[in-house]
Structure formats: structure tokens, C-alpha cells
Amino acid sequence: MNLVTRFTVGAALFGGAAAASLSLAGGALVRATLEQRLMDELIREASLVAAALSEAQGEAPNALAHRYGRILKRRVTLIDPAGTVIGDSEFDDTALPLLENHGDRPEVRDAINRGSGNAKRYSESTGRVEFKAAVRSGNLVVRISAAAAELDPALDRADRLIFLAASATVLLGILVARRTARSLRSELDRLEDAARAPAPEQGPALTLSSIPEVAEVATALEAARSDTLRLTEELRRERDAWESVLESLTDGVLAFDAEGSVRIANSAARRLLGYSPAQPIPALFELFRQREMREVVERLQAGAESAEAEVTLGEKTLVLSGRMLPAGGTVLFLKDITDLRRLEAVRRDFVANVSHELKTPLTIISGYAETLLAEEDYIPQQRQFLETILQNARRMRRLVDDLLDLAQLESQQVKLARQPLDPAAAAREAFEMFRDRAERKGLSFEVQVPEDCLVSADPDAFRRILVNLFDNALRHTPAGGRIAVLAREEKEAVEVAVADTGTGIPREHLHRVFERFYRVDAGRSRAEGGTGLGLSIVKHLVEAHGGSVRIESYVGRGTTVWLRFPRAAG
């Protein structure tokens, strides 16, 4: 039902209801007015008859009633104080005795008591509804009666007039309502055209309406359209800026919606994945078919906040990382590290080659220094020089050995022979080579490992890890301190820790301690024989087992290095 029809039907219903109400009210008012006017006329006529009776002498009461009835064309009744009807213009003398006593009639009772009375009631004598007015005249009561039907013609005319007026009013209301509805519909259509415009700037201009309410809506809509235009322009500029930023990135950026369809793909992503600008990029799982890539996507969809993996695509080496979007969907980043990995390979080869070439000269230097020190004919300063040569040659040899080991670990050339291993026994065995140093410094050694705790590890690699950690702990723990090996079991892994009560590491250095050659106190570490490679070797050996390493340290309280290994089956 459209607006015009609604207004028309509403106006018709409302007008009809209003007309019916007004007709009822008007009819009731007209009836009350006419009845009151008739009652007043009857009282005046009764008063006139009462006055005339006081002058009439010797004429029979019933004859008087008939005479005045013919004159007034009303029913005239004369009643004595006892209520007996002694004259009635509608009954002859023989019928009067048959009439009931009228002393209990309300209008008669009021006339006797107060001088006059009136009533509208059903007459038992005539069998019709009548208006009655009674006036006392000496010892008689004069009552004039008129049938209620006398008012019917006047009431009918009044009802017709009221109906015609109400009908005209309803019709006029319907016409006004339709005109108003059409005008309002036209204004609303104009507002709708403006609101439905494909773009805010394409909508028709909004002029002020003659209807105040519509004008307010138009003003508000025009303000909203202006705001929308401004916001759209701002969003367009921001979008262009973001697109420029995305296109300028050397890293690839891919955004997928919750269904896995590509929403954003910058040029770098297309280049790295081998898609031209005109080629459509497949959906998420169709795009990444390599196991490492699919694992990143699966971890994200399983609820992980982020995930990362290194993958090889042809001749390229990429790092694929991603995050889940709050509103659903996934954003993935592709970083090309091909050159970095190539440089690392060159560096590893260079370090390995140089270290290998240095190994023989250092062995010769150490041998000659040891041979010369075996002679006795040296002054103290000469012997000191030889001891310094031997000491530094041995330190260089350790450094070269560590570099070679680290190069092998980084190139994944180390083959691990994993087997169930008791970390407590391995720790006690590895610490034996430091027993004398620990006793000289007064350091205690403890092993707190649960019974039947086994890790899956290569024995030689596990011993190398513990040796490096014990060496660090001994060098940085003051006399009277403590070194402990701890372990705690989890469902699929075992965490082994080497803890000391040493000097500790400042918080700002913790994130770098596993870097090669990084020393918190370079001068002290070098003086104590450290190469700066021990923790880096530890990290690579643990990760080669599929584990991880983390460090906790507080200055003045000590350091704990946690090693996470796979748990041995059984």
C-alpha cells in the first residue's frame, strides 16, 4: 500500500469515525435541545390553562379539558389533590373512572409539592412515550402532555443535515489528504533519488521543501551527503596512499578474506610467486602447495596469532609469515632472502676455508712453541714470550675449531645419531673435566633431574652443549657459588637447564647473547679464554635436534639457560 493510498484510507477511516462521533454527539445535542424547548413550551401552556381555569365558573372539568385540548392540540389532564383524574381531553366522562390514580406520577407529585413539575415517560393511559408538564392551579393540577413522536420530523431533518455536513467534511478531508500525500510523496521521491544515487556526487541537488519536516530531512540528508563525499574522498586518498606504499614494498603482501579469496596482492607478491599483473591469483590453499607453506596457513587457521617458515621456490629462498585478521581472513608476507642466504653460504664457505687453512699453521706454531719450552736455557722473559705464543696459538686453534663446527652446523652438514639419553648421567660425565677448576674456586655442583627422565639426543652433541654451558658458568660464577643442572618433563619434550649463581647478564644484552662473537664483557671474556662462539654453537646444536633454547638472567643473581629437547619414547 503506497503513501497516497495510506493517507486516503487513513483520512477516510479517521473522517468516518470523526463524522460518526460528531453525528452521534450532534444528534444527541439537537434532541436534548428540542426536548427542552418542547418541555418549556408545555410548561408555558400549562400555566396559561391554569390561569384560564381560575376564571372559568360552572363548566364541568372534563369539558374544560376537552376545550383547551382542542385549542392547544395537546392532551390536557385535570387532576384533583387526591390524584384522581377529573378531566382528560382524550377520554370522555364514562372512561374517566377507569383511569388510574395519578397522585404518584412524578410530574403531578412535583406540581402538588412545588407548584410545577415535568417528566418524559411512558404513559400507561395512552400507551406511548410522552412529555408531561404539570402546574398547580388552586386545588387542581393542570397537566399538558405531548407525544414524543412530535419531535421525530424535526429530528429527522437535523440528522439529515448533520449527515450531509459530516459527509462533505469527510470528502473534503480525503481530498486534502490525497493532495498532501501526493505532495509529500513527490518530496520523498526526490529524497529517495538523492539517497539511492550510486555515488553521492551523482545525486540530484536537494532544495528546501515547503513541508518543514521534509525540509529538515532534506537538510540532514544534504549534510550527510556532504560528510559522505568528504569521507569518501579521504578514504580514496588513504587507499591511494596505501596502494602506493604496498606497491613500493620489496616484500610481497597478500590478503585473503575468510573464504580464502585474494583481496590484496602487491606487485612484489606477484613477482615472487610468478604471476603477471593480468593473471588471477588462486585461492589460499590452491596457491600454496608446498608443505612448509601449507603448514603456515594451517597453523594460522588453527588459531595461532602468527606463523613463519622458510621455503624454496625454484631458485628463490623466501620467508613466508602471516597473521590472522581480527575480522576474519589472513594476511601473508613474502620476504626474498635469496641474496642473504647466498651471502651466508659464501661466508660459511669462506670461514670454513680460512679456518681449515689456519688449522695447520696453528698446529705447527703450537708444536714448535711446546718444543722450545721443553728446553731449559731461557731467561724468564724469553720463557714468558714462548708461553704467550703457545697460549694464543691454542686459543686461536680453539677459535678455528669452533668456527669449523659452527660452519658445519649452519650448513646442516652435521649428522646426529639420536638415542635415549639420561641428562643427569651426561651432565655428571661432562662436568668431570671441570671438576678441578670448580674445586679451586670453591664452586658446588648439583644435579636435580627426575628419575627415568630421558631425552632424544646425540650423545656427543649433548655433551658439547653441556661443556660449553659449564665453561661459561665457571668463568662467570665467583668463588663459593653454585652450578646446577635441572630438568622438567612435559608431554612431548624435556626442558634441561644449566643454572649458576654468577654475575648475570644485563637485560639489554639478553637478545644478542646467542650471536656469534658477541660478548657482554669483551675484555674479560677474551682474557679468560672465551671465543664468543660457545652459546651460538649451543643454539645451533639444540635447534638441530628440533628443540629450542632460551635464557633467563638477573644481574648479581645468576643465569639459567633452558634447553628444550624432544622426549625419548619409553
C-alpha positions as CSV (number, residue, x, y, z in Angstrom):
1,M,0.0,0.0,0.0
2,N,1.6,3.2,-1.1
3,L,1.7,6.5,0.8
4,V,-1.2,8.2,-1.1
5,T,-3.4,5.1,-0.6
6,R,-2.5,5.0,3.1
7,F,-3.2,8.7,3.6
8,T,-6.6,8.3,1.7
9,V,-7.6,5.2,3.7
10,G,-6.4,6.8,6.9
11,A,-8.3,10.0,6.2
12,A,-11.4,8.1,5.2
13,L,-11.3,6.0,8.4
14,F,-10.5,8.9,10.6
15,G,-13.0,11.1,8.9
16,G,-15.7,8.4,9.1
17,A,-15.0,7.8,12.8
18,A,-15.0,11.5,13.5
19,A,-18.2,12.1,11.4
20,A,-19.9,9.2,13.2
21,S,-18.9,10.6,16.6
22,L,-19.9,14.1,15.6
23,S,-23.2,12.8,14.2
24,L,-24.0,11.0,17.4
25,A,-23.0,13.9,19.6
26,G,-24.8,16.4,17.3
27,G,-27.9,14.3,17.2
28,A,-27.9,13.9,20.9
29,L,-27.4,17.7,21.3
30,V,-30.2,18.5,18.9
31,R,-32.6,16.0,20.6
32,A,-31.8,17.4,24.0
33,T,-32.4,21.0,22.7
34,L,-35.7,20.1,21.1
35,E,-36.9,18.2,24.1
36,Q,-36.0,21.0,26.4
37,R,-37.7,23.5,24.1
38,L,-40.9,21.3,24.0
39,M,-40.9,20.9,27.8
40,D,-40.6,24.7,28.2
41,E,-43.5,25.1,25.8
42,L,-45.6,22.6,27.7
43,I,-44.9,24.4,31.0
44,R,-46.0,27.8,29.5
45,E,-49.2,26.2,28.1
46,A,-50.0,24.5,31.4
47,S,-49.5,27.9,33.1
48,L,-51.9,29.6,30.7
49,V,-54.5,26.9,31.2
50,A,-54.2,27.1,34.9
51,A,-54.7,30.9,34.7
52,A,-57.8,30.4,32.5
53,L,-59.3,27.8,34.9
54,S,-59.2,30.3,37.7
55,E,-61.7,32.5,35.7
56,A,-63.9,29.6,34.4
57,Q,-67.0,29.1,36.5
58,G,-69.6,26.4,36.4
59,E,-68.2,24.4,33.5
60,A,-67.5,20.7,34.0
61,P,-63.8,19.8,34.4
62,N,-63.8,17.2,31.6
63,A,-65.5,19.7,29.3
64,L,-62.8,22.3,30.1
65,A,-60.1,19.7,29.4
66,H,-61.6,18.9,26.0
67,R,-62.0,22.6,25.1
68,Y,-58.4,23.5,26.0
69,G,-57.2,20.3,24.3
70,R,-58.8,21.4,21.0
71,I,-57.3,24.9,21.3
72,L,-53.8,23.7,22.2
73,K,-53.9,20.5,20.2
74,R,-52.4,18.7,23.2
75,R,-53.6,16.3,25.7
76,V,-54.9,18.3,28.7
77,T,-55.5,16.5,32.0
78,L,-57.1,17.9,35.2
79,I,-56.2,16.2,38.5
80,D,-57.5,16.9,41.9
81,P,-55.3,16.9,45.0
82,A,-56.1,13.2,45.7
83,G,-54.6,12.2,42.3
84,T,-58.0,11.5,40.7
85,V,-58.3,12.4,37.0
86,I,-61.4,14.7,36.8
87,G,-60.8,15.7,33.2
88,D,-58.8,14.5,30.2
89,S,-59.1,15.7,26.7
90,E,-58.5,12.2,25.3
91,F,-61.2,10.5,27.4
92,D,-64.9,11.0,27.7
93,D,-66.8,11.1,31.0
94,T,-67.5,7.4,31.1
95,A,-63.8,6.5,30.7
96,L,-62.5,8.8,33.4
97,P,-63.4,6.5,36.3
98,L,-61.3,3.8,34.6
99,L,-58.1,5.8,34.7
100,E,-55.6,5.1,37.4
101,N,-54.9,7.4,40.2
102,H,-52.2,9.9,39.1
103,G,-51.1,11.0,42.5
104,D,-47.9,9.0,42.2
105,R,-46.9,10.4,38.8
106,P,-43.6,12.3,39.3
107,E,-44.8,15.5,37.5
108,V,-48.1,15.5,39.4
109,R,-46.3,15.0,42.8
110,D,-43.8,17.8,42.0
111,A,-46.7,20.2,41.0
112,I,-48.6,19.5,44.2
113,N,-45.4,19.9,46.3
114,R,-43.5,22.6,44.5
115,G,-46.1,24.2,42.2
116,S,-44.8,22.7,38.9
117,G,-43.2,19.5,37.5
118,N,-42.3,17.8,34.3
119,A,-41.3,14.4,33.1
120,K,-40.7,12.3,30.0
121,R,-42.1,8.8,30.5
122,Y,-44.2,6.1,29.1
123,S,-47.9,6.8,29.7
124,E,-50.0,3.8,30.9
125,S,-53.2,5.6,29.8
126,T,-52.2,6.3,26.2
127,G,-49.6,3.6,25.7
128,R,-47.0,5.9,24.3
129,V,-43.9,8.0,25.4
130,E,-45.0,11.5,26.3
131,F,-43.5,14.7,27.6
132,K,-45.6,16.0,30.5
133,A,-45.7,19.4,32.3
134,A,-47.9,20.0,35.3
135,V,-48.8,23.2,37.1
136,R,-50.9,23.6,40.3
137,S,-53.9,25.9,40.0
138,G,-55.7,26.2,43.3
139,N,-56.9,22.8,44.2
140,L,-56.3,21.4,40.8
141,V,-53.3,20.3,38.9
142,V,-53.2,21.1,35.2
143,R,-51.1,18.7,33.1
144,I,-50.3,19.2,29.4
145,S,-48.9,16.2,27.5
146,A,-47.3,15.9,24.1
147,A,-46.3,12.7,22.3
148,A,-42.6,12.2,21.9
149,A,-43.3,11.4,18.2
150,E,-43.9,15.1,17.7
151,L,-40.2,15.7,17.6
152,D,-39.5,12.9,15.0
153,P,-39.8,15.1,11.9
154,A,-37.5,17.8,13.3
155,L,-35.0,15.2,14.5
156,D,-35.0,13.5,11.0
157,R,-34.3,16.8,9.3
158,A,-31.5,17.5,11.8
159,D,-30.0,14.0,11.3
160,R,-30.0,14.5,7.5
161,L,-28.3,17.9,7.8
162,I,-25.7,16.5,10.2
163,F,-25.1,13.5,7.9
164,L,-24.7,15.8,4.8
165,A,-22.3,18.1,6.7
166,A,-20.2,15.2,8.0
167,S,-20.1,13.5,4.6
168,A,-18.9,16.8,3.0
169,T,-16.3,17.2,5.7
170,V,-15.0,13.6,5.2
171,L,-14.9,14.0,1.5
172,L,-13.0,17.3,1.8
173,G,-10.6,15.7,4.3
174,I,-10.0,12.8,1.9
175,L,-9.2,15.3,-1.0
176,V,-6.9,17.3,1.2
177,A,-5.2,14.1,2.5
178,R,-4.6,12.9,-1.1
179,R,-3.3,16.2,-2.2
180,T,-1.0,16.4,0.8
181,A,0.1,12.7,0.3
182,R,0.9,13.4,-3.3
183,S,3.0,16.4,-2.4
184,L,4.8,14.5,0.4
185,R,5.3,11.5,-2.0
186,S,6.9,13.8,-4.5
187,E,9.2,15.3,-1.9
188,L,10.1,11.8,-0.6
189,D,10.7,10.5,-4.1
190,R,13.2,13.3,-4.6
191,L,14.9,12.5,-1.3
192,E,14.9,8.8,-2.3
193,D,16.5,9.6,-5.6
194,A,19.2,11.5,-3.8
195,A,19.8,8.8,-1.3
196,R,19.8,6.0,-3.9
197,A,22.4,7.7,-6.1
198,P,25.2,5.2,-7.0
199,A,27.7,7.8,-5.8
200,P,27.0,10.8,-3.5
201,E,28.2,13.3,-6.1
202,Q,25.7,11.9,-8.7
203,G,22.6,12.5,-6.6
204,P,20.2,15.4,-7.6
205,A,20.6,18.7,-5.8
206,L,18.4,18.9,-2.7
207,T,16.4,22.1,-2.5
208,L,14.4,23.2,0.6
209,S,10.8,21.8,0.7
210,S,7.7,23.7,1.6
211,I,7.0,21.0,4.1
212,P,9.1,21.9,7.2
213,E,9.6,18.3,8.3
214,V,10.7,17.2,4.8
215,A,12.9,20.3,4.7
216,E,14.6,19.2,7.9
217,V,15.2,15.7,6.4
218,A,16.5,17.2,3.2
219,T,18.9,19.4,5.1
220,A,20.1,16.5,7.2
221,L,20.5,14.3,4.1
222,E,22.4,17.1,2.3
223,A,24.7,17.4,5.3
224,A,25.1,13.6,5.4
225,R,25.9,13.6,1.7
226,S,28.5,16.3,2.2
227,D,30.1,14.3,5.0
228,T,30.0,11.2,2.9
229,L,31.6,13.0,0.0
230,R,34.3,14.3,2.3
231,L,34.9,10.9,4.0
232,T,34.8,9.1,0.6
233,E,37.5,11.5,-0.7
234,E,39.6,10.9,2.4
235,L,39.2,7.2,2.1
236,R,40.1,7.4,-1.6
237,R,43.3,9.4,-0.7
238,E,44.2,6.9,2.1
239,R,43.5,4.0,-0.2
240,D,45.8,5.5,-2.9
241,A,48.4,6.2,-0.3
242,W,48.3,2.6,1.0
243,E,48.4,1.2,-2.5
244,S,51.4,3.3,-3.2
245,V,53.0,2.1,-0.1
246,L,52.2,-1.6,-0.9
247,E,53.5,-1.2,-4.4
248,S,56.7,0.3,-3.2
249,L,57.4,-2.5,-0.8
250,T,60.1,-5.0,-1.9
251,D,58.3,-7.7,0.3
252,G,55.2,-9.4,-1.0
253,V,51.9,-8.7,0.7
254,L,48.8,-11.0,0.2
255,A,45.5,-10.5,2.0
256,F,42.8,-13.2,1.8
257,D,39.2,-13.0,3.0
258,A,37.5,-15.6,5.3
259,E,36.7,-17.7,2.2
260,G,40.3,-17.7,1.1
261,S,39.9,-15.4,-1.9
262,V,42.6,-12.9,-2.7
263,R,41.7,-9.4,-1.8
264,I,45.1,-7.6,-2.0
265,A,48.2,-8.7,-3.8
266,N,51.0,-6.2,-4.4
267,S,53.5,-6.3,-7.3
268,A,56.2,-7.8,-5.2
269,A,54.0,-10.7,-4.2
270,R,53.1,-11.4,-7.9
271,R,56.7,-11.2,-8.9
272,L,57.9,-13.6,-6.1
273,L,55.1,-16.1,-6.9
274,G,55.5,-15.8,-10.7
275,Y,52.1,-14.2,-11.5
276,S,51.8,-11.4,-14.0
277,P,49.5,-8.4,-13.3
278,A,46.9,-9.8,-15.6
279,Q,46.9,-13.3,-14.1
280,P,44.4,-14.1,-11.4
281,I,45.9,-15.4,-8.2
282,P,44.3,-18.7,-7.0
283,A,42.6,-19.2,-3.6
284,L,44.6,-19.6,-0.5
285,F,45.1,-23.4,-0.4
286,E,45.4,-23.7,-4.2
287,L,48.2,-21.1,-4.1
288,F,50.4,-22.7,-1.5
289,R,51.1,-26.3,-2.3
290,Q,54.5,-26.8,-0.6
291,R,54.3,-28.5,2.8
292,E,56.0,-25.7,4.6
293,M,53.7,-23.1,3.1
294,R,50.6,-25.1,3.9
295,E,51.8,-25.6,7.5
296,V,52.0,-21.8,7.9
297,V,48.4,-21.4,6.7
298,E,47.1,-24.3,8.7
299,R,48.7,-23.0,11.9
300,L,47.1,-19.7,11.4
301,Q,43.7,-21.2,10.7
302,A,44.1,-23.4,13.8
303,G,44.2,-20.3,15.9
304,A,47.9,-19.2,16.0
305,E,48.4,-15.5,16.1
306,S,51.3,-15.7,13.7
307,A,53.4,-18.3,11.9
308,E,56.6,-18.3,9.8
309,A,58.5,-20.7,7.6
310,E,61.4,-20.5,5.2
311,V,60.7,-22.1,1.8
312,T,62.4,-22.5,-1.5
313,L,60.6,-21.7,-4.8
314,G,62.8,-22.6,-7.7
315,E,65.9,-20.6,-7.3
316,K,64.4,-18.2,-4.7
317,T,64.5,-18.6,-0.9
318,L,61.6,-16.9,0.8
319,V,60.4,-16.3,4.3
320,L,56.6,-16.8,4.5
321,S,55.0,-15.2,7.5
322,G,51.4,-14.4,8.3
323,R,48.8,-13.2,10.8
324,M,45.1,-13.7,11.2
325,L,42.9,-10.6,10.7
326,P,40.5,-9.7,13.5
327,A,37.5,-9.6,11.2
328,G,38.4,-13.0,9.6
329,G,40.8,-13.7,6.8
330,T,44.6,-13.9,6.6
331,V,47.4,-11.6,5.6
332,L,50.7,-13.1,4.4
333,F,54.1,-11.6,3.9
334,L,56.8,-12.9,1.5
335,K,60.4,-11.8,2.0
336,D,63.0,-12.7,-0.6
337,I,66.2,-13.8,1.3
338,T,67.8,-15.4,-1.7
339,D,70.7,-12.9,-1.7
340,L,71.1,-13.1,2.1
341,R,71.2,-16.9,2.1
342,R,73.7,-16.8,-0.8
343,L,75.9,-14.4,1.1
344,E,75.6,-16.6,4.2
345,A,76.7,-19.6,2.2
346,V,79.6,-17.6,0.8
347,R,80.5,-16.5,4.3
348,R,80.3,-20.1,5.7
349,D,82.5,-21.3,2.9
350,F,85.0,-18.6,3.4
351,V,85.1,-19.1,7.2
352,A,85.4,-22.9,6.7
353,N,88.1,-22.5,4.1
354,V,90.1,-19.9,6.1
355,S,89.7,-21.9,9.3
356,H,90.9,-25.0,7.5
357,E,93.9,-23.2,6.1
358,L,94.7,-21.8,9.5
359,K,94.5,-25.1,11.3
360,T,97.8,-26.5,10.0
361,P,99.9,-23.3,10.7
362,L,98.5,-23.1,14.2
363,T,99.2,-26.7,14.9
364,I,102.8,-26.1,13.7
365,I,103.2,-23.0,15.8
366,S,101.8,-24.8,18.9
367,G,104.2,-27.7,18.3
368,Y,107.3,-25.5,17.9
369,A,106.3,-23.5,21.0
370,E,105.9,-26.6,23.0
371,T,109.3,-27.9,21.8
372,L,111.1,-24.7,22.6
373,L,109.5,-24.6,26.1
374,A,111.0,-28.1,26.7
375,E,114.5,-26.5,26.7
376,E,115.8,-25.1,30.0
377,D,118.3,-22.5,28.7
378,Y,116.0,-19.5,28.7
379,I,115.9,-16.3,30.7
380,P,112.4,-15.7,32.3
381,Q,111.4,-13.1,29.8
382,Q,112.1,-15.5,26.9
383,R,110.1,-18.3,28.5
384,Q,107.3,-15.8,29.1
385,F,107.3,-14.9,25.4
386,L,107.1,-18.6,24.4
387,E,104.3,-19.3,26.9
388,T,102.3,-16.3,25.4
389,I,102.9,-17.7,21.9
390,L,101.7,-21.1,22.9
391,Q,98.7,-19.8,24.8
392,N,97.5,-17.6,21.9
393,A,98.1,-20.3,19.4
394,R,96.0,-22.7,21.4
395,R,93.2,-20.0,21.8
396,M,93.3,-19.5,18.0
397,R,93.1,-23.2,17.5
398,R,90.0,-23.4,19.7
399,L,88.6,-20.5,17.8
400,V,89.2,-22.2,14.5
401,D,87.7,-25.4,15.7
402,D,84.6,-23.6,16.9
403,L,84.3,-21.8,13.6
404,L,84.6,-25.0,11.7
405,D,82.0,-26.7,13.9
406,L,79.7,-23.7,13.5
407,A,80.1,-23.7,9.7
408,Q,79.1,-27.3,9.6
409,L,76.1,-26.7,11.8
410,E,74.9,-23.8,9.7
411,S,75.3,-25.7,6.5
412,Q,73.4,-28.6,8.1
413,Q,76.3,-31.0,7.4
414,V,76.3,-32.4,11.0
415,K,74.7,-35.9,11.2
416,L,73.1,-36.6,14.6
417,A,72.8,-40.1,16.0
418,R,69.9,-39.7,18.3
419,Q,69.2,-42.1,21.1
420,P,67.5,-42.1,24.5
421,L,69.9,-40.2,26.8
422,D,69.9,-39.7,30.6
423,P,70.6,-36.0,31.1
424,A,71.7,-36.5,34.7
425,A,74.5,-39.0,33.8
426,A,75.6,-36.9,30.8
427,A,75.8,-33.8,33.0
428,R,78.0,-35.6,35.6
429,E,80.2,-37.0,33.0
430,A,80.7,-33.6,31.2
431,F,81.4,-31.8,34.5
432,E,84.3,-34.1,35.3
433,M,86.6,-32.2,33.0
434,F,85.8,-29.0,35.1
435,R,86.0,-30.7,38.5
436,D,89.5,-29.3,39.4
437,R,88.6,-25.7,38.2
438,A,85.4,-25.8,40.2
439,E,87.1,-27.1,43.4
440,R,89.8,-24.4,43.1
441,K,87.1,-21.7,43.0
442,G,85.0,-23.4,45.7
443,L,82.0,-24.0,43.4
444,S,79.4,-26.6,44.2
445,F,77.8,-28.7,41.5
446,E,74.2,-30.2,41.7
447,V,72.1,-32.3,39.5
448,Q,68.3,-32.2,40.0
449,V,66.8,-34.4,37.3
450,P,63.7,-36.7,37.8
451,E,64.2,-40.4,37.7
452,D,63.7,-42.1,34.3
453,C,63.9,-38.8,32.6
454,L,65.2,-39.4,29.0
455,V,65.8,-37.0,26.1
456,S,66.2,-37.9,22.4
457,A,69.6,-36.5,21.6
458,D,73.0,-37.3,20.1
459,P,75.4,-38.1,23.0
460,D,78.4,-36.2,21.6
461,A,76.3,-33.1,20.6
462,F,74.6,-33.2,24.1
463,R,78.0,-33.4,25.8
464,R,79.3,-30.5,23.7
465,I,76.3,-28.4,24.7
466,L,76.9,-29.1,28.4
467,V,80.6,-28.4,28.1
468,N,80.1,-25.0,26.5
469,L,77.5,-24.1,29.2
470,F,79.6,-25.4,32.1
471,D,82.6,-23.4,30.7
472,N,80.6,-20.2,30.6
473,A,79.2,-20.8,34.1
474,L,82.6,-21.5,35.6
475,R,84.1,-18.3,34.0
476,H,81.3,-16.0,35.3
477,T,80.5,-17.5,38.7
478,P,82.5,-16.1,41.6
479,A,84.1,-18.2,44.3
480,G,81.7,-20.0,46.6
481,G,78.9,-20.1,44.0
482,R,76.8,-22.9,42.7
483,I,76.2,-24.6,39.3
484,A,73.2,-26.9,38.9
485,V,71.6,-29.0,36.2
486,L,67.8,-29.1,36.3
487,A,65.2,-30.8,34.3
488,R,61.4,-30.9,34.0
489,E,59.3,-33.2,31.9
490,E,56.4,-32.3,29.6
491,K,54.2,-34.4,27.4
492,E,56.3,-34.3,24.3
493,A,59.5,-32.6,25.5
494,V,62.0,-32.3,28.3
495,E,63.5,-29.0,29.4
496,V,67.1,-29.2,30.7
497,A,68.6,-26.2,32.4
498,V,72.1,-25.2,33.4
499,A,71.9,-22.6,36.2
500,D,74.6,-20.7,38.0
501,T,74.8,-18.0,40.7
502,G,77.2,-15.9,38.7
503,T,77.3,-12.2,37.8
504,G,74.3,-12.4,35.5
505,I,73.7,-10.6,32.2
506,P,72.0,-7.2,31.9
507,R,68.6,-7.3,30.3
508,E,69.6,-5.2,27.3
509,H,72.2,-7.9,26.2
510,L,69.9,-11.0,26.5
511,H,68.6,-10.8,23.0
512,R,72.1,-10.9,21.5
513,V,74.0,-13.4,23.6
514,F,73.4,-16.2,21.0
515,E,75.0,-14.2,18.2
516,R,78.5,-15.3,17.1
517,F,81.4,-13.4,18.7
518,Y,79.0,-11.4,20.9
519,R,80.5,-10.8,24.4
520,V,78.7,-9.0,27.2
521,D,82.2,-8.1,28.7
522,A,84.5,-8.5,25.7
523,G,87.7,-7.7,27.6
524,R,87.1,-10.1,30.5
525,S,85.8,-12.9,28.2
526,R,88.8,-12.7,26.0
527,A,91.2,-12.7,29.0
528,E,89.5,-15.8,30.3
529,G,89.9,-17.6,27.0
530,G,86.4,-17.4,25.6
531,T,85.9,-17.4,21.8
532,G,82.4,-15.7,21.8
533,L,81.0,-18.7,19.9
534,G,80.0,-21.1,22.7
535,L,76.4,-20.0,23.0
536,S,75.9,-19.8,19.3
537,I,77.1,-23.4,18.9
538,V,74.7,-24.4,21.7
539,K,71.8,-22.7,20.0
540,H,72.5,-24.4,16.6
541,L,73.1,-27.9,18.2
542,V,69.8,-27.6,20.2
543,E,67.8,-26.5,17.1
544,A,69.4,-29.3,15.0
545,H,67.6,-31.7,17.5
546,G,64.3,-29.9,16.7
547,G,64.4,-28.1,20.1
548,S,64.8,-24.5,21.3
549,V,66.9,-22.6,23.7
550,R,66.1,-19.6,26.0
551,I,67.9,-17.7,28.7
552,E,66.9,-16.1,32.0
553,S,69.4,-13.9,33.8
554,Y,69.4,-11.3,36.5
555,V,72.4,-9.1,37.3
556,G,74.1,-10.2,40.6
557,R,71.8,-13.3,40.9
558,G,72.9,-15.6,38.1
559,T,71.9,-17.1,34.8
560,T,69.8,-20.1,33.7
561,V,69.9,-21.5,30.2
562,W,66.9,-23.6,29.3
563,L,67.3,-26.3,26.6
564,R,64.2,-27.9,25.1
565,F,64.7,-31.4,23.7
566,P,62.3,-34.0,22.3
567,R,61.3,-36.5,24.9
568,A,62.6,-40.1,24.3
569,A,60.0,-42.7,23.7
570,G,59.6,-45.2,26.5
